[in-house]
Amino acid sequence: MDFNLATVDEELSKTKTMHRLNAFVLDESKKAKNTVIIVDEAQYLDMKTLDGLRLLSNLETRKDKLIQIIISGQPELAATLEIKNSSSWRNG
């Protein structure tokens, strides 16, 4: 809402949200501005949310990534990320 991507009472599908976010970051990159998402206490995020952040990192042009993502958390975050990197995650 702070970036005028949606209103308080508007319900957006995941696809529509991604389209609006992509348009926003493309516009910002034309102004030579970086878009950065900073997530603190990321050890509390579930796998679905972490995967959603990973998908955001796919927003790019032919030359540049459009979003930088910084995650920070307690040591438990390392264990969660290890689970994501296990062979069961890649095959699932």
Disulfide bonds with the S-S distance in Angstrom:
none
